[in-house]
């Protein structure tokens, strides 16, 4: 158990809908990262927050947004969902914002868009 | 463009034999390099990392990796494979002063250990 929690574990929804994925980092970690893992594209970095501020942006679609709250939990919002958004979404956390910091991953949320 | 490559989609090893999962990188400077493992239906777990210092890095579950600057490689090794080592392995790296603050991930290598 990494100490990173993600809810829900599974999410099934329809095209065009909007969903929110939630992540609680390990105690003491200030950075939160979001990743998308699909079968054909491997692990894709989406976005990083550090202590409430956006720190780095990867291949995140405009339909996706995220935020980190004062209690350091983070939410990833996915809107106007398409079939291709079906994937595993992972959250990771690290103690600092250095690229050398080890990232600890949550168990993931499996999103299925029908 | 900077990249991390895992040249083998799948590696098959007999239980008890040594295993190697390959990773090569094209990253500026002296990179930071990481290995993670993903078991079925689980999140990624950190195995080890190279930041600086000794080129041989020892990690969790008996794994080790050697940073080889001349060959731009960071292969993951274990002297004696266990069936429970069967999983998906990811290599990741970054330049030491990356302004994008994000790791570059390999595509993953599926390791299958046969009894």
HADDOCK unambig.tbl for C-alpha pairs under 7 A between the chains (distance, minus, plus):
assign (segid A and resid 42 and name CA) (segid B and resid 107 and name CA) 5.58 0.50 0.50
assign (segid A and resid 43 and name CA) (segid B and resid 105 and name CA) 6.93 0.50 0.50
assign (segid A and resid 56 and name CA) (segid B and resid 100 and name CA) 5.82 0.50 0.50
assign (segid A and resid 56 and name CA) (segid B and resid 101 and name CA) 6.02 0.50 0.50
assign (segid A and resid 56 and name CA) (segid B and resid 102 and name CA) 6.92 0.50 0.50
assign (segid A and resid 99 and name CA) (segid B and resid 101 and name CA) 5.51 0.50 0.50
assign (segid A and resid 99 and name CA) (segid B and resid 102 and name CA) 6.56 0.50 0.50
assign (segid A and resid 100 and name CA) (segid B and resid 32 and name CA) 6.42 0.50 0.50
assign (segid A and resid 100 and name CA) (segid B and resid 51 and name CA) 6.82 0.50 0.50
assign (segid A and resid 104 and name CA) (segid B and resid 45 and name CA) 6.86 0.50 0.50
assign (segid A and resid 104 and name CA) (segid B and resid 46 and name CA) 6.84 0.50 0.50
assign (segid A and resid 105 and name CA) (segid B and resid 43 and name CA) 5.72 0.50 0.50
assign (segid A and resid 105 and name CA) (segid B and resid 44 and name CA) 5.62 0.50 0.50
assign (segid A and resid 105 and name CA) (segid B and resid 45 and name CA) 6.64 0.50 0.50
assign (segid A and resid 106 and name CA) (segid B and resid 43 and name CA) 5.58 0.50 0.50
assign (segid A and resid 107 and name CA) (segid B and resid 42 and name CA) 5.30 0.50 0.50
assign (segid A and resid 107 and name CA) (segid B and resid 43 and name CA) 4.32 0.50 0.50
assign (segid A and resid 108 and name CA) (segid B and resid 43 and name CA) 6.02 0.50 0.50
